[in-house]
Amino acid sequence: MSKRKLMQLVNENLVSGWDDPRMPTISGLRRRGVTPEALRDFAYNIGITKYNGITDVSVLEYCIREDLNRRALRRLAVLRPLKVVITNYPEGQVEELEAVNNPEDPGAGKRKVPFSRELYIEREDFMEAPPPKYFRLRPGGEVRLKYAYIIKCDEVIKDAAGQVVELRCTADLGSKTGGPTAARKVKGTVHWVSAAHAMDAEVRLYDRLFTVPVPDASGDFKQHLNPHSLEVVTAKCEPGLKDARPELRYQFERLGYFTLDQDSTPDRRVFNRTIALKDTWAKEARKSA
């Protein structure tokens, strides 16, 4: 993309400015949360040639993931919440469960996350009639809540329109780490946040700006703009993210890597998605499509 074409995107308000996190500019990459180390690694990997060439953006994405995997602090966040009530867990009880900050860096230590009777899980982690090889929650099925218990879905609550609004589950209260059934195996593990302790945050889900590798190869390059390059959601986050800092990077577990945006205030946290994690289920879904 030439500077002239990037300027078109800015002048026609197709992006928010030169530092829009979708833009292939230094300011855009910085705001998206890409580190200098990842860019240097990318430059080293592609090398130098005497000829014009095209490098697949997946090479850059690989360098970003490798860098952030080593440095990012793990946190729990739910982008599209679905309420879960654990019916055999005492009302009003709160546990502080231990979670690791970064399994790649033992020096990052551990933290406490609150657990209670009412939780949020990701809406995509439940299906009423799942296809084969779906190892998340289903009616009558079990999953492990990361750092916590194994739960079983007993009842599905729907609204008048037939939409699932709540799951009633029971927990194997001996399946937490150190418990008598902690070694019991289930195939799926999902993330969660305690409903009573969750912090709301604006999360901007950035994706590739164009739908094709070479948007200016022929015709109007703007016709290849990705209409889904930005989605904004209100996420439920673990309370520790209230103390997020712009110089740090975070992995929202099972979702991707995120950074605190400059639009954040102490009362309103805004996170940009730097890059998603690789999703093996998405690959399976494409195969069956």
N, C-alpha and C positions, 0 to 999 in steps of 0.2 A: 504494500500500500504506500503510495507516494504521499508526500506532505500535502499536496494540492487536494488529493481525495480525502485525506483525513480532515482537512479544513472544511470541506463540503459537509462532512458529518456534523462538525461542530456548528457551522453557520446555519445549517438547516434544522438544528435542534434535534437531530437524530440520536445524539448522545448528549450528556449533560455538560461536556466540556473536554478540554485536553486531558484532564486528570480523571475522566470517566474510567472506572475499573475495567471496562471492556476494551479500552483503546490500547493499541500496541505502542504506547509511549512510556518513557521512564516514569513520568508522574502517574500515569494510569496504573502501571504495574506496581508502583510503590503503594498507591492507595488500595490496591487489591490485596496487598499483603505479601507480594513476592519479595524475597530477600535478595540482597546483593550477591550472596553466596550462590543462590540458585542460578542467577543470571550468569555469573562467572563460570559455573559448571556447564551451563548450556553452551556458552561461547567456546569453552575448551572442547566439548564433545563434537561440535559441528566443524571446528577447525577453520582454516583459511584456504580459499582457492582463488585462482585468477579469473574464474568465470562466474557469470550470474547463475544462481541456482535457487531452488526452493527447498526449504526444510520443513518437514511436517511439524505442525504445532504440537503433536503428541510428544516430540522430543523435548520441547520446553516443559510440557506438563509432567513428563517423567522426572526431569531435574527438580521441578518444584516439589513434587511429592516426596522424592528422596530426601530433600533438604528438610522439609517440614516434618516428616516422620521422626527425624532425630531431635528436633527442637520443640515441637508443639506440645503444649500442656493439654492433657485430656480433660474434657468436661462433658457433662450430660446436658443435652438439649433436645427438645421435641419440636419439630417444625410444623407438623400437622397433627395436633393433639386429639387423642381419643381417650376418654375417661375410663379408668378401671377402678372398681371397688373390690377390695379383698374382704369378703364377708366374714371370714374367720379370724381376722386380725382385729385386736381390741381398738374400739373407738377412742380417740384422744391419745393413743400411744404413739410416741415418736422414737425411732432408733437413729443413732448416728453410725452409719456404715463406713467402712474403710475402703477407699478407692485409690488406685495408683495415679500419679500425675503424668508419668511417661514410662512405659515399659522398656523403652530403648535407652533410658537414662536413669539408672538406679539412684543417682544423686538428686533427682528431682523430688524424691520423697513421696509422701502420701497425704491424703486429705480426708475429711469427713463429709459425707453427704447424708441429708435427712431422708428417712423412709417412714411412710405413714400408711394408713388404711386406704386412702384415695390417691391414685396416681394418674399420670398421663403417660401413654405410650404413643408411638408413631402409628397413625392411621393405616399406613401401608403394612404394618406388622400384624394385621388381622384380616382374615378373609373367611367369609361364611362357607364358600364352596371353592376351596383352593385347588389349583392344578397339581399334578405330580411334582415331587421335589420341592414343595413349599414347606419349609420347616419353621415357620413362624406360628403365631397363635391362630387357632381355629376352634369352633365349638367342640367341646370335649377333649381338646388337645392341650398339651403342656409346653411351656417354654421356661427357660430360666431368665429371671430378671438379673441383669448384670450386677455383680457385687452383692446380690440379695438372694431371694428365694426362688424356688420353682413354683409356678402358678398353673392352675388348670381353669379353663374357661367353662363355666357352668351355665351361664345365661346371657343372652344377647338382648339388649334393650333398644327399641327403635322408636322414632318419633312418628307423627301422623303421616308423614310422607314416605315412611319405610326406610329412612336412613338410620344407620347404626349410630347411636349416641352414647352408649355406655355398655361396658362389659362387667358382669358379675363373676368374680373368680374366687377360688379358694387357694390358699398357699400351703405348701408342704413346709410347715414351720420348723422342721428339723433339717432343712436342706441348705441353710445358710452355711458359710464357711465355718468349720469347727463343729457343726451339728451332726447328729447321728446318721442322717441321710444325705450329707453333703456330697458324697461320692456318686450319688445316683445320677445316671446320665440321661439327658434329653438332647435332642438334635438342635434345637433352636435357642439362641440367646438374643434378647432384645434389650434396648436401653429404655430409660424411664426418668421421670422426675416426680417428686412428691407434690401433689396439687396444692397443699396448704403452704408450701415453702417456695413454690415456683416464682421466678422473676420473668415478667414479660419483656421481650426485646424485639425490636424490628430487625429482621434478617433479610438482607438483599442477596438473592441467589443469582449470581452472575454465571453466564455460560458463554460459549463462543459467539462472537459478534456476527459471523457469517456462517452460512449453511454449506458452503463449498470451500475447498482448499485454496482456489485461486479466483476470488470474486471478480477481479478486473480482467480476466482472460478474454472475455467477449461481452459486448453489450454494456448495459448500465450496471455497474457493480452494486448499486443500492438495491437492485431487485433480489439480491442474495442475502440481504440482512436477515438475521435470525429473529423472528418475532418473539421467541421465547428466551432471548438473551438476558432478560432481567425479570425476575419474579420477586415480589416483596411479600413476606409473611410475618405474622406475629407469633413468635416462638415462645415456648415455655422452657425456661432455663434453670439449672441448679443455682441456688442463691450465691455461690462463690463467684459467679460471673459478674456480680455487682462491682467487684474489685478488678475487673479486666483492665489491662493497660495497653495503650496503642503500640508500644514497642515489642510486645509479646505476641506470639502466635498460638492459636488454640485449635485442637482437633475436637469437634463435636463428634463424639464416638459413634461410629458406624455411618456418619453422614459426610464428613469432609473437613477441610481446613478453613479457618475463619480468622478475621482480624477485626479489631475495633475501628470503626470509621470515624473520621474527623467530625461528622455531624452529631456524634454522641454528646450527651450531657449527663451530669450525675443522676438526673431523674429519668433519662430516656437513653437506653443503650441501643446502639446501632452497630450491627456486625455485617461485614462483607464476606461472602464466600470466595476464598482464594481459588479453591479447586475442590472438586468432589473426590471422594474415595472411589476406587474401582468397585463396581457393583456386579458381583457374579450373578445375582438374580436377574438383573437387567439383561445380561447375556443369555440366560436361559429363556427369558420372555421373548427375546428377539428370535431365538431358534424356533420357538413354538408358534410364532406369528405367521 
